[in-house]
Amino acid sequence: MDDKISTRHNALERMLIDENAEPTNLPLSLLEDITKCFSDDHQIGVGGFAVVYKGMVGNEAVAVKRLSTTFDMQENKFHKEVECLMKAKHKNIVRFLGYCSDTQGKIVDYEGKMVMADIRNWLLCFEYVPSGSLDKYITDASHGLGWKERYQIIKGICEGLCHLHEKRILHLDLKPANILIDDHMVPKIADFGLSRCLDKEQTRAITSNLCGSLGYLAPEFYSGHVSFASDIYSLGVIIVEILTGQKGYSEDDNVIDSWMIQLETSDQADTLLEQVKVCTKIGIECMDPNPKKRPAARHILDMIDKTESAAYSEETAISFPAKKRKKETAISSSSSHNPRVADAGVWDRVSGPACSDAEFQRAFHMSRATLHSLCHELVIAIAKDTTLCAAIPVHQHVGGDAAPAAMNGRRVWVRERSTEWWDRLSGLACPDAEFRQAFRMSRATFDAICDELGAAIAKEDTALRAAIPAQQRFAVCVWRLATGEPLREVSRRFGLGISTCYNIVLQVCAALTGVLMPKAIRLPLDSPEVTASRFEALSWIPGIVGAVCTDHIPIGPPKENVAEYYNRCLTERMNKASYSVALQAVVDADGTFTDVCIGLPGSLSDTAVFEQSALHARCEAGLFGDNQYWLVGGPRYPLKDWMLVPYAYQNLTWAPSTSVSRLRTELRGARYRGSRHGGASCSAAPSPSCQTFTT
């Protein structure tokens, strides 16, 4: 018996070595032996229909999938799955090694009687992929895998799915958990438990069993109709998830913007960004609700291949003149033959007047006069070469003799960008109405803010380029925040780099909160009676110096502490998982912000946000002195000596209805509009208009 098992071990081990070996029938005893009788120690995965075990064959590992005995599978269904697996041979599909269909008689207790029952064992054997499934590698663009790895994974999945469809196989459960990643980051499609093999002329099938993974199922799946387009829909969800770290539809501009920031410093930024655009387009097209509008797997591969062909042509066209210029401007590259001129100290000595002509000749294989003449001619030629971008030469002065940039091979390249739009708006000829429409403020207000922030946001000129003026930096930030325009468009509009615009927005926002906010947003502690009189004119209630309310700003899923930012109310309203940060603000009777607290997690209640804010701590410490003045909030705020809230009861009598707590305040923006009614049943301070403010 041991000899037979050893022989079968050797046969399976040879299959692992020979990639062309055909899958074969494997005895149950062999699979039991390599998995130690399917011990829990060898278990590596559990699914809805099967348990997966790791088996050891010599020094090699395999994966053995044991179908559950509770899974309603007929013999012919098992044969169909084996048939699909034997057809699927591709580098991006997990290799199928063999199968086992075994029936054993076993005495079992049935209704109090011991009877002989047939126990069926269905098992499948695959190559072992050690690096886990794709869902472990999915993150947003800011961390995790780089773009090149993600692109190769997307391409590999597309190639594997295309092979399945060409073999007339529907996968029907395509998701990141069913895509394994090997040690070389090559994706391999796995788990064909729900797959279907279609006839040659058949393009769709009807199923009565709704199985699969929510979020990846095509809409038509719920009506029982499946086709190749159903797999394409799942592919689209996976591609978008690889791009963004999130399931579901994403705006292509947002996806591209996030990757622009990551790829800006790459030498192949344009090529890689084009790949991002193509993959984003493919992902969105694949998720079209209409199956007929989704691209076929072969068409998707053609789109990817065209992108790579175009990238190769572009790289060839651009890199050749660059290499040519490098040869022209680096005559001193001959230093590779003479290591003595590799460092700057040697260059200073060799290029100086004290260096003998013989030593100079040995170093550069030409006379000093010839080298100077060549450098002079090449600098002129380079200055005329503006096909791709303008060059700024950096001259090196040695011993009073100006050596051109060609001598040390260093130049700075600056891409030419149009600033026509900004020049027109910032010019004196621009009408004030057009300026106000663009930046939501008058030119005088704009200039006043720039004067306040100037020292914090202004930069100094460098030897290579002039600094971006403070006015332009502030305009970039205001435009980005006010319009939400993608960074790519902001870059084109202002004639600046994408990463430059991104950094400007962060820097100006920091200056606004650090410099301007303490000056502009302050509680009226110097003259509270003035603010109180204005509130009293609105509501007949004395002593009110501020109205406080909390709103929520939607955000994407955070990288850490996701549960803390989960917003249940917003999720129910949007019908999808939503996250937010809390914005608590206080306004005076004119609608002017006097205190702001922003950034606490969206899962907190209004009371929790209020109690964790600096305002609460200051008020508890006696901000309003002897309690002659109060803040007023909504019913979700706590009642304090310095905080007034409405009664929570309905149908109040005249006395409490005209009391202080009748004042209701809802802050939704910067404007605080009011109306006033006469008589005993005077109304509360009315609701303001709705706006959202972000920093």
C-alpha positions as CSV (number, residue, x, y, z in Angstrom):
1,M,0.0,0.0,0.0
2,D,2.8,2.4,0.9
3,D,4.5,1.6,-2.4
4,K,1.3,2.5,-4.3
5,I,1.0,5.8,-2.4
6,S,4.7,6.6,-3.1
7,T,4.2,5.9,-6.8
8,R,1.2,8.2,-6.9
9,H,3.2,10.9,-5.0
10,N,5.9,10.7,-7.7
11,A,3.4,10.9,-10.5
12,L,1.8,14.1,-9.0
13,E,5.3,15.5,-8.3
14,R,6.1,15.0,-12.0
15,M,2.9,16.8,-13.0
16,L,4.0,19.8,-10.9
17,I,7.3,19.9,-12.8
18,D,5.8,19.4,-16.3
19,E,3.5,22.3,-17.0
20,N,2.2,20.5,-20.1
21,A,1.0,17.5,-18.2
22,E,-2.8,16.9,-18.4
23,P,-5.0,16.8,-15.3
24,T,-5.8,13.3,-14.2
25,N,-8.0,11.3,-11.9
26,L,-6.4,11.2,-8.4
27,P,-7.3,8.5,-5.8
28,L,-8.8,9.6,-2.5
29,S,-6.1,7.8,-0.5
30,L,-3.5,10.1,-2.1
31,L,-5.3,13.3,-1.3
32,E,-5.9,12.1,2.2
33,D,-2.2,11.3,2.6
34,I,-0.9,14.7,1.4
35,T,-3.4,16.6,3.6
36,K,-3.0,14.3,6.7
37,C,-6.6,13.1,6.3
38,F,-7.8,16.7,5.8
39,S,-6.6,17.8,9.2
40,D,-7.5,21.3,10.5
41,D,-3.8,22.2,10.5
42,H,-3.7,21.9,6.7
43,Q,-6.9,23.9,6.2
44,I,-6.2,27.2,4.4
45,G,-9.6,28.4,3.3
46,V,-13.4,28.0,3.8
47,G,-16.0,28.9,1.3
48,G,-19.7,28.6,0.9
49,F,-19.4,25.3,-1.0
50,A,-16.0,23.9,-0.1
51,V,-13.0,23.7,2.2
52,V,-9.5,24.1,0.9
53,Y,-6.5,22.3,2.3
54,K,-2.8,22.6,1.7
55,G,-1.2,19.3,0.6
56,M,2.5,18.6,0.5
57,V,3.9,16.5,-2.4
58,G,7.6,16.2,-1.7
59,N,8.9,19.7,-1.4
60,E,6.1,21.2,-3.4
61,A,2.7,22.3,-2.2
62,V,-0.8,21.9,-3.8
63,A,-4.3,23.1,-2.9
64,V,-7.0,20.4,-2.5
65,K,-10.6,21.7,-2.6
66,R,-13.1,19.4,-0.9
67,L,-16.7,20.1,-1.9
68,S,-19.1,20.2,1.0
69,T,-21.4,17.2,1.5
70,T,-24.2,19.6,2.1
71,F,-23.7,21.3,-1.3
72,D,-26.5,20.1,-3.6
73,M,-24.4,18.8,-6.5
74,Q,-25.3,16.1,-9.0
75,E,-22.7,13.9,-10.5
76,N,-23.1,15.5,-13.9
77,K,-22.6,19.0,-12.3
78,F,-19.3,17.9,-10.9
79,H,-18.3,16.5,-14.3
80,K,-19.3,19.9,-15.8
81,E,-17.0,21.8,-13.4
82,V,-14.1,19.4,-14.2
83,E,-14.8,19.8,-17.9
84,C,-14.5,23.6,-17.5
85,L,-11.3,23.3,-15.5
86,M,-9.6,21.0,-18.0
87,K,-10.3,23.5,-20.8
88,A,-8.9,26.5,-18.8
89,K,-5.1,26.4,-19.3
90,H,-3.5,29.8,-19.1
91,K,-0.8,31.6,-17.1
92,N,-3.5,33.8,-15.5
93,I,-5.7,30.9,-14.4
94,V,-4.9,28.7,-11.5
95,R,-3.5,25.4,-12.9
96,F,-5.8,22.4,-12.5
97,L,-3.9,19.2,-11.6
98,G,-6.6,16.6,-11.0
99,Y,-9.9,15.5,-9.6
100,C,-11.4,12.8,-7.4
101,S,-15.0,11.4,-7.4
102,D,-15.2,8.7,-4.9
103,T,-18.1,6.8,-3.3
104,Q,-17.7,4.9,-0.1
105,G,-20.2,2.8,1.9
106,K,-20.6,3.8,5.5
107,I,-22.9,2.5,8.3
108,V,-24.9,5.5,9.6
109,D,-27.9,5.9,12.0
110,Y,-31.0,6.7,10.1
111,E,-34.3,7.2,12.1
112,G,-33.1,4.8,14.8
113,K,-31.8,2.2,12.4
114,M,-28.3,1.5,11.3
115,V,-28.2,1.5,7.5
116,M,-25.6,1.4,4.8
117,A,-25.3,4.8,3.1
118,D,-23.2,6.0,0.1
119,I,-20.9,8.8,1.0
120,R,-19.8,10.8,-2.0
121,N,-16.4,12.6,-2.0
122,W,-15.8,15.3,-4.7
123,L,-12.3,16.8,-4.6
124,L,-10.3,19.0,-6.9
125,C,-6.5,19.6,-6.9
126,F,-4.8,22.8,-8.0
127,E,-1.4,24.4,-7.9
128,Y,-0.7,26.2,-4.6
129,V,-0.5,30.0,-4.9
130,P,1.2,31.3,-1.7
131,S,0.8,35.0,-1.8
132,G,-2.9,35.1,-1.0
133,S,-5.8,36.7,-2.9
134,L,-6.2,40.1,-4.5
135,D,-8.4,41.5,-1.9
136,K,-5.4,41.7,0.5
137,Y,-3.6,44.1,-1.9
138,I,-6.5,46.5,-2.7
139,T,-5.9,50.1,-1.4
140,D,-6.3,53.6,-2.7
141,A,-3.7,55.3,-4.9
142,S,-1.8,56.9,-2.0
143,H,-0.3,53.7,-0.6
144,G,0.0,50.0,-1.3
145,L,1.0,48.7,-4.7
146,G,2.5,51.1,-7.3
147,W,0.7,51.7,-10.6
148,K,2.9,49.4,-12.6
149,E,2.0,46.4,-10.4
150,R,-1.7,47.3,-10.5
151,Y,-1.6,47.7,-14.2
152,Q,0.0,44.3,-14.7
153,I,-2.7,42.8,-12.4
154,I,-5.5,44.4,-14.4
155,K,-4.0,43.2,-17.6
156,G,-3.4,39.7,-16.3
157,I,-7.1,39.4,-15.1
158,C,-8.3,40.6,-18.5
159,E,-6.1,38.1,-20.3
160,G,-7.3,35.2,-18.1
161,L,-11.0,36.1,-18.5
162,C,-10.5,36.5,-22.3
163,H,-9.1,33.0,-22.4
164,L,-12.1,31.6,-20.4
165,H,-14.6,33.3,-22.7
166,E,-12.8,32.1,-25.8
167,K,-13.2,28.6,-24.3
168,R,-16.9,29.3,-23.9
169,I,-16.6,29.3,-20.1
170,L,-18.6,31.7,-17.8
171,H,-17.0,32.2,-14.4
172,L,-20.0,33.8,-12.7
173,D,-18.2,34.5,-9.4
174,L,-15.4,36.8,-10.4
175,K,-14.2,38.9,-7.4
176,P,-10.9,39.8,-5.7
177,A,-11.1,36.9,-3.3
178,N,-11.2,34.5,-6.2
179,I,-8.1,36.0,-7.9
180,L,-4.9,34.7,-6.4
181,I,-1.5,36.5,-6.6
182,D,1.7,34.5,-7.0
183,D,5.2,35.5,-5.8
184,H,5.8,37.6,-9.0
185,M,2.5,39.5,-8.6
186,V,0.9,37.6,-11.5
187,P,-2.9,37.3,-11.0
188,K,-4.5,33.9,-11.4
189,I,-8.3,33.4,-11.6
190,A,-9.6,30.7,-9.3
191,D,-12.8,29.1,-8.0
192,F,-14.8,27.8,-10.8
193,G,-17.6,26.4,-8.5
194,L,-20.3,28.4,-10.3
195,S,-18.9,28.3,-13.8
196,R,-20.8,27.3,-16.8
197,C,-19.6,25.8,-20.1
198,L,-21.6,27.1,-23.1
199,D,-22.1,25.3,-26.4
200,K,-20.4,26.7,-29.5
201,E,-23.3,28.8,-30.6
202,Q,-24.7,29.6,-27.1
203,T,-24.0,33.1,-25.8
204,R,-26.2,33.2,-22.6
205,A,-27.8,30.9,-20.1
206,I,-30.7,30.9,-17.6
207,T,-30.1,30.0,-13.9
208,S,-32.6,29.5,-11.2
209,N,-30.0,29.5,-8.4
210,L,-28.9,33.0,-7.3
211,C,-25.3,32.4,-6.2
212,G,-22.4,34.7,-6.2
213,S,-21.0,37.7,-4.3
214,L,-23.1,40.9,-3.8
215,G,-21.5,44.0,-5.2
216,Y,-19.9,42.0,-8.1
217,L,-23.1,40.5,-9.6
218,A,-24.4,42.0,-12.8
219,P,-27.9,43.5,-12.6
220,E,-29.3,40.9,-15.1
221,F,-28.1,38.1,-12.7
222,Y,-31.0,38.8,-10.4
223,S,-33.5,38.0,-13.2
224,G,-31.8,34.6,-13.8
225,H,-30.1,35.6,-17.1
226,V,-26.3,35.2,-17.4
227,S,-23.9,35.7,-20.3
228,F,-20.3,36.6,-21.0
229,A,-21.3,40.2,-20.2
230,S,-22.1,39.2,-16.7
231,D,-18.4,38.4,-16.1
232,I,-17.5,41.7,-17.8
233,Y,-19.5,43.6,-15.2
234,S,-17.7,41.8,-12.4
235,L,-14.4,42.7,-14.1
236,G,-15.3,46.4,-14.2
237,V,-16.0,46.4,-10.5
238,I,-12.7,44.8,-9.8
239,I,-10.8,47.2,-12.1
240,V,-12.3,50.3,-10.4
241,E,-11.6,48.7,-7.0
242,I,-7.9,48.2,-8.0
243,L,-7.8,51.8,-9.1
244,T,-9.5,53.4,-6.2
245,G,-9.6,50.9,-3.3
246,Q,-13.3,51.1,-3.3
247,K,-16.1,49.1,-4.9
248,G,-18.6,50.8,-7.2
249,Y,-18.7,53.6,-9.7
250,S,-16.1,56.4,-9.4
251,E,-15.9,59.7,-11.4
252,D,-13.1,59.2,-13.9
253,D,-11.7,62.7,-13.2
254,N,-11.3,61.9,-9.5
255,V,-9.5,58.6,-10.3
256,I,-7.1,60.3,-12.7
257,D,-6.4,63.2,-10.3
258,S,-5.5,60.9,-7.5
259,W,-3.0,59.0,-9.7
260,M,-1.7,62.2,-11.2
261,I,-0.3,63.2,-7.8
262,Q,1.3,59.8,-7.4
263,L,2.9,59.7,-10.9
264,E,3.9,63.3,-11.2
265,T,7.6,62.6,-10.3
266,S,7.9,59.5,-12.5
267,D,10.0,59.6,-15.6
268,Q,7.2,58.0,-17.5
269,A,4.4,60.0,-16.0
270,D,2.6,60.7,-19.3
271,T,2.7,57.0,-20.4
272,L,1.6,55.7,-17.0
273,L,-1.2,58.3,-16.7
274,E,-2.5,57.2,-20.1
275,Q,-2.7,53.7,-18.8
276,V,-4.7,55.0,-15.8
277,K,-7.1,56.8,-18.2
278,V,-7.6,53.7,-20.3
279,C,-8.2,51.4,-17.4
280,T,-10.6,53.8,-15.8
281,K,-12.6,54.0,-19.1
282,I,-12.6,50.2,-19.3
283,G,-13.8,49.8,-15.8
284,I,-16.7,52.3,-16.2
285,E,-17.7,50.8,-19.6
286,C,-17.7,47.3,-18.1
287,M,-20.2,48.4,-15.4
288,D,-22.8,49.7,-17.8
289,P,-26.2,48.5,-16.7
290,N,-27.1,47.4,-20.2
291,P,-25.2,44.1,-21.0
292,K,-25.2,44.9,-24.7
293,K,-23.1,48.1,-24.1
294,R,-20.4,46.3,-22.2
295,P,-17.2,45.6,-24.2
296,A,-16.2,42.0,-24.9
297,A,-13.1,40.6,-23.2
298,R,-11.1,40.6,-26.5
299,H,-12.0,44.2,-27.2
300,I,-10.7,45.1,-23.7
301,L,-7.4,43.5,-24.4
302,D,-7.2,45.3,-27.8
303,M,-7.7,48.6,-25.9
304,I,-4.9,47.8,-23.5
305,D,-2.6,46.6,-26.4
306,K,-3.2,49.8,-28.3
307,T,-2.2,51.9,-25.2
308,E,1.0,50.0,-24.9
309,S,1.8,50.3,-28.6
310,A,1.1,54.1,-28.4
311,A,3.2,54.4,-25.3
312,Y,6.1,52.6,-27.0
313,S,5.9,54.9,-30.1
314,E,5.8,57.9,-27.9
315,E,8.7,56.8,-25.8
316,T,10.7,56.1,-28.9
317,A,9.9,59.5,-30.4
318,I,10.7,61.4,-27.2
319,S,13.7,59.5,-25.9
320,F,15.7,59.6,-29.1
321,P,16.3,63.3,-29.2
322,A,16.8,63.3,-25.5
323,K,19.6,60.7,-25.9
324,K,21.0,62.7,-28.8
325,R,21.2,65.9,-26.7
326,K,22.7,64.0,-23.9
327,K,25.6,62.9,-26.1
328,E,25.9,66.4,-27.6
329,T,26.0,68.2,-24.2
330,A,28.2,65.7,-22.3
331,I,31.4,65.6,-24.2
332,S,33.0,65.1,-20.9
333,S,31.4,61.6,-20.8
334,S,34.7,60.5,-22.1
335,S,35.6,60.7,-18.4
336,S,34.3,57.1,-18.2
337,H,37.6,56.2,-19.9
338,N,39.4,58.3,-17.3
339,P,38.0,58.1,-13.8
340,R,40.1,61.0,-12.6
341,V,37.7,63.5,-14.0
342,A,34.6,61.9,-12.4
343,D,34.4,64.3,-9.4
344,A,34.1,68.1,-9.3
345,G,37.5,68.6,-7.7
346,V,39.3,66.9,-10.6
347,W,37.2,68.9,-13.1
348,D,38.2,72.2,-11.4
349,R,41.8,71.2,-11.7
350,V,41.7,70.0,-15.3
351,S,39.6,72.9,-16.6
352,G,41.8,75.5,-14.8
353,P,44.5,77.5,-16.5
354,A,47.2,75.7,-14.4
355,C,46.4,72.4,-16.2
356,S,48.9,71.6,-18.9
357,D,47.7,71.1,-22.5
358,A,49.1,67.6,-22.5
359,E,47.1,66.5,-19.4
360,F,43.9,68.1,-20.9
361,Q,44.5,66.2,-24.1
362,R,44.8,62.9,-22.3
363,A,41.6,63.6,-20.3
364,F,39.3,64.6,-23.2
365,H,41.1,63.3,-26.2
366,M,41.2,66.7,-27.8
367,S,42.9,70.1,-27.3
368,R,41.4,72.8,-25.1
369,A,40.7,75.1,-28.0
370,T,38.8,72.3,-29.9
371,L,36.6,71.5,-26.8
372,H,35.7,75.2,-26.2
373,S,34.8,75.5,-29.9
374,L,32.6,72.4,-29.8
375,C,30.9,73.5,-26.6
376,H,30.1,76.9,-28.1
377,E,28.5,75.4,-31.2
378,L,26.5,72.9,-29.2
379,V,25.1,75.5,-26.8
380,I,23.8,77.4,-29.8
381,A,22.2,74.2,-31.2
382,I,20.6,73.3,-27.9
383,A,19.2,76.8,-27.4
384,K,17.3,76.5,-30.7
385,D,15.9,73.1,-29.8
386,T,12.4,74.0,-28.4
387,T,10.4,71.2,-29.9
388,L,9.6,69.6,-26.6
389,C,10.4,72.2,-24.0
390,A,12.6,75.2,-23.3
391,A,16.0,74.7,-21.9
392,I,17.7,76.9,-19.3
393,P,21.5,76.4,-19.3
394,V,23.4,76.4,-16.1
395,H,26.8,78.0,-16.6
396,Q,29.8,77.0,-14.6
397,H,32.5,79.7,-14.0
398,V,36.0,78.4,-13.7
399,G,39.0,80.6,-13.1
400,G,37.1,83.6,-14.6
401,D,36.4,81.7,-17.8
402,A,32.6,81.0,-18.3
403,A,32.3,77.3,-19.2
404,P,29.0,76.6,-20.9
405,A,26.5,74.1,-19.5
406,A,27.6,71.5,-22.0
407,M,30.8,71.2,-20.0
408,N,29.1,69.6,-17.0
409,G,26.1,68.1,-18.7
410,R,23.6,69.8,-16.4
411,R,20.5,71.6,-17.6
412,V,17.0,72.4,-16.2
413,W,13.9,71.7,-18.2
414,V,10.7,73.7,-17.8
415,R,7.5,72.8,-19.6
416,E,5.8,75.8,-21.2
417,R,2.3,76.3,-19.9
418,S,-0.2,79.0,-20.8
419,T,-1.2,81.5,-18.1
420,E,-3.6,83.4,-20.4
421,W,-6.7,82.8,-18.3
422,W,-5.1,84.0,-15.0
423,D,-3.3,86.9,-16.7
424,R,-6.6,88.2,-18.0
425,L,-8.5,87.9,-14.7
426,S,-5.6,89.4,-12.6
427,G,-5.1,92.3,-15.0
428,L,-6.6,95.7,-14.3
429,A,-8.7,95.5,-17.5
430,C,-10.8,92.7,-16.1
431,P,-14.2,93.9,-15.0
432,D,-15.0,93.6,-11.3
433,A,-18.2,91.7,-12.0
434,E,-16.2,89.0,-13.9
435,F,-13.6,88.8,-11.1
436,R,-16.3,88.4,-8.5
437,Q,-18.0,85.7,-10.5
438,A,-14.8,83.8,-10.8
439,F,-13.6,84.0,-7.2
440,R,-16.8,84.7,-5.2
441,M,-15.4,87.9,-3.7
442,S,-14.6,91.5,-4.8
443,R,-11.1,92.4,-5.9
444,A,-10.7,94.6,-2.8
445,T,-11.5,91.6,-0.5
446,F,-9.2,89.4,-2.5
447,D,-6.3,91.8,-2.2
448,A,-6.9,92.4,1.5
449,I,-6.8,88.6,2.2
450,C,-3.6,88.3,0.1
451,D,-2.0,91.1,2.1
452,E,-2.9,89.3,5.4
453,L,-1.5,85.9,4.1
454,G,1.4,87.3,2.1
455,A,4.1,86.5,4.6
456,A,2.8,83.0,5.1
457,I,2.3,81.9,1.5
458,A,4.8,83.9,-0.4
459,K,7.9,82.2,-1.7
460,E,11.3,83.5,-2.8
461,D,12.8,83.4,-6.3
462,T,15.4,80.8,-6.9
463,A,18.3,80.7,-9.4
464,L,16.2,78.6,-11.7
465,R,12.8,80.3,-11.8
466,A,10.7,83.1,-10.4
467,A,8.4,82.4,-7.4
468,I,4.7,82.1,-7.9
469,P,3.1,85.3,-6.7
470,A,1.0,85.2,-3.5
471,Q,-2.1,86.4,-5.4
472,Q,-1.9,83.5,-7.8
473,R,-1.3,81.0,-5.1
474,F,-4.4,82.3,-3.2
475,A,-6.4,82.2,-6.4
476,V,-5.5,78.6,-7.1
477,C,-6.7,77.6,-3.6
478,V,-10.0,79.6,-3.8
479,W,-10.8,78.3,-7.3
480,R,-10.1,74.7,-6.3
481,L,-12.2,74.8,-3.1
482,A,-15.1,76.9,-4.6
483,T,-15.5,74.9,-7.9
484,G,-14.2,71.4,-7.0
485,E,-12.6,71.4,-10.4
486,P,-10.1,68.5,-11.0
487,L,-6.5,69.3,-10.4
488,R,-5.7,68.6,-14.0
489,E,-8.0,71.4,-15.1
490,V,-6.8,73.8,-12.4
491,S,-3.3,73.1,-13.6
492,R,-4.2,74.1,-17.2
493,R,-6.2,77.1,-16.1
494,F,-3.4,78.7,-14.0
495,G,-0.4,77.4,-16.1
496,L,1.1,75.4,-13.2
497,G,2.1,71.8,-12.6
498,I,-0.5,69.5,-11.1
499,S,1.6,68.6,-8.0
500,T,2.3,72.4,-7.6
501,C,-1.4,73.1,-7.5
502,Y,-1.9,70.3,-5.0
503,N,0.7,71.6,-2.7
504,I,-0.5,75.2,-3.0
505,V,-4.0,74.3,-1.9
506,L,-2.6,72.6,1.2
507,Q,-0.2,75.5,2.0
508,V,-2.9,78.2,1.6
509,C,-5.4,76.3,3.7
510,A,-2.8,76.0,6.4
511,A,-2.2,79.7,6.2
512,L,-5.9,80.5,6.3
513,T,-6.4,78.4,9.5
514,G,-3.2,79.5,11.2
515,V,-3.1,83.2,10.3
516,L,-6.5,84.5,9.2
517,M,-8.8,82.3,11.2
518,P,-7.8,83.6,14.7
519,K,-8.3,87.1,13.5
520,A,-11.6,86.7,11.6
521,I,-13.4,84.1,13.6
522,R,-13.8,85.2,17.2
523,L,-16.5,85.1,19.8
524,P,-17.9,88.7,20.6
525,L,-16.3,88.8,24.1
526,D,-15.2,92.5,23.7
527,S,-18.8,93.8,23.1
528,P,-21.3,91.0,23.8
529,E,-24.1,93.4,24.5
530,V,-24.1,94.6,20.8
531,T,-24.5,91.0,19.6
532,A,-27.1,90.3,22.2
533,S,-29.1,93.3,21.2
534,R,-29.2,92.1,17.6
535,F,-30.4,88.6,18.6
536,E,-33.0,90.2,20.8
537,A,-34.2,92.3,17.9
538,L,-34.8,89.0,16.0
539,S,-36.3,86.9,18.7
540,W,-37.3,89.1,21.7
541,I,-35.0,87.0,23.8
542,P,-32.2,88.8,25.7
543,G,-28.6,87.7,26.4
544,I,-28.0,85.5,23.3
545,V,-24.5,86.0,21.8
546,G,-24.3,83.0,19.4
547,A,-26.3,80.2,17.8
548,V,-24.5,76.8,17.5
549,C,-25.2,73.8,15.3
550,T,-23.4,70.8,13.8
551,D,-23.4,69.6,10.2
552,H,-21.5,66.8,8.5
553,I,-19.2,66.9,5.5
554,P,-19.1,63.7,3.4
555,I,-15.7,62.2,2.8
556,G,-14.3,59.1,1.2
557,P,-13.4,56.1,3.4
558,P,-10.4,57.0,5.6
559,K,-7.3,54.9,5.7
560,E,-7.6,54.3,9.4
561,N,-10.4,54.0,12.0
562,V,-13.0,53.6,9.3
563,A,-15.8,52.7,11.8
564,E,-15.3,56.0,13.6
565,Y,-16.2,58.0,10.5
566,Y,-19.1,55.9,9.4
567,N,-22.2,58.0,9.2
568,R,-25.4,55.9,9.7
569,C,-27.9,58.7,8.8
570,L,-26.0,59.6,5.6
571,T,-25.7,55.9,4.7
572,E,-29.4,55.5,4.9
573,R,-30.0,58.6,2.9
574,M,-27.5,57.8,0.2
575,N,-28.2,54.0,0.2
576,K,-24.5,53.2,0.3
577,A,-21.8,53.2,2.9
578,S,-21.0,56.9,3.7
579,Y,-18.4,58.6,5.9
580,S,-18.2,62.2,7.2
581,V,-16.4,64.6,9.5
582,A,-18.3,66.9,11.8
583,L,-18.5,70.7,11.4
584,Q,-19.6,72.6,14.5
585,A,-20.0,76.3,14.1
586,V,-21.3,79.3,16.0
587,V,-22.8,82.4,14.2
588,D,-23.9,85.8,15.4
589,A,-27.2,87.5,14.5
590,D,-25.7,88.6,11.2
591,G,-24.7,85.1,10.2
592,T,-21.0,85.8,10.7
593,F,-19.0,82.8,12.0
594,T,-17.6,83.4,15.4
595,D,-16.3,79.8,16.3
596,V,-15.6,76.7,14.2
597,C,-14.6,73.2,15.1
598,I,-14.1,70.7,12.2
599,G,-12.6,67.3,11.8
600,L,-14.1,65.1,14.5
601,P,-15.4,61.7,13.3
602,G,-18.9,61.6,11.7
603,S,-20.1,58.8,13.9
604,L,-20.3,61.1,16.9
605,S,-23.6,62.7,18.0
606,D,-24.0,66.5,18.1
607,T,-23.6,66.3,21.9
608,A,-20.4,64.3,21.7
609,V,-18.9,66.7,19.1
610,F,-19.9,69.6,21.3
611,E,-18.4,68.2,24.4
612,Q,-15.1,67.4,22.7
613,S,-14.8,70.8,21.2
614,A,-12.5,73.6,22.6
615,L,-15.6,75.8,22.8
616,H,-17.2,73.5,25.4
617,A,-14.0,73.5,27.5
618,R,-13.8,77.3,27.4
619,C,-17.5,77.7,28.4
620,E,-17.1,75.3,31.3
621,A,-14.2,77.3,32.5
622,G,-16.3,80.5,32.7
623,L,-16.1,82.0,29.2
624,F,-19.2,84.1,29.8
625,G,-18.5,85.1,33.3
626,D,-21.5,85.4,35.6
627,N,-23.9,83.9,33.0
628,Q,-25.4,87.1,31.7
629,Y,-25.0,85.8,28.2
630,W,-25.8,82.4,26.6
631,L,-25.3,80.3,23.5
632,V,-28.4,78.7,22.0
633,G,-28.6,75.3,20.3
634,G,-31.0,72.7,19.0
635,P,-32.8,70.0,21.0
636,R,-29.8,67.6,20.5
637,Y,-27.5,69.8,22.6
638,P,-27.2,69.5,26.4
639,L,-28.8,72.1,28.7
640,K,-26.1,74.1,30.5
641,D,-25.9,77.3,32.6
642,W,-24.5,78.9,29.5
643,M,-26.4,76.9,26.8
644,L,-30.2,77.3,26.1
645,V,-32.1,74.5,24.2
646,P,-35.7,74.2,23.2
647,Y,-38.4,72.4,25.1
648,A,-38.9,68.9,23.8
649,Y,-42.6,68.9,24.5
650,Q,-45.4,69.6,22.0
651,N,-48.6,71.7,22.5
652,L,-47.0,74.0,25.1
653,T,-49.0,76.6,27.0
654,W,-48.4,80.3,26.4
655,A,-45.8,80.8,29.1
656,P,-43.2,78.2,28.1
657,S,-43.9,78.8,24.4
658,T,-42.6,82.4,24.8
659,S,-39.7,81.4,27.0
660,V,-36.1,81.4,26.1
661,S,-36.0,77.8,25.0
662,R,-38.6,78.5,22.3
663,L,-35.6,79.7,20.2
664,R,-34.7,77.1,17.6
665,T,-31.6,77.4,15.6
666,E,-30.3,75.4,12.7
667,L,-27.0,76.3,11.2
668,R,-26.7,75.2,7.5
669,G,-24.4,78.0,6.2
670,A,-23.2,81.5,6.6
671,R,-26.4,83.4,6.2
672,Y,-28.7,83.8,9.2
673,R,-32.1,84.9,7.9
674,G,-35.0,85.8,10.2
675,S,-38.6,86.9,10.4
676,R,-40.7,88.1,13.3
677,H,-44.3,87.5,14.2
678,G,-46.3,89.5,16.7
679,G,-48.5,88.2,19.5
680,A,-48.0,85.7,22.3
681,S,-47.1,82.9,20.0
682,C,-44.0,84.6,18.5
683,S,-42.0,82.2,16.3
684,A,-38.5,81.1,16.9
685,A,-35.5,82.3,14.9
686,P,-36.0,80.9,11.5
687,S,-33.7,78.4,9.6
688,P,-30.9,79.8,7.4
689,S,-30.2,78.9,3.9
690,C,-28.1,75.7,3.2
691,Q,-24.5,75.9,2.2
692,T,-21.5,73.7,2.8
693,F,-18.2,75.1,3.9
694,T,-14.9,73.1,3.7
695,T,-11.4,74.0,4.5
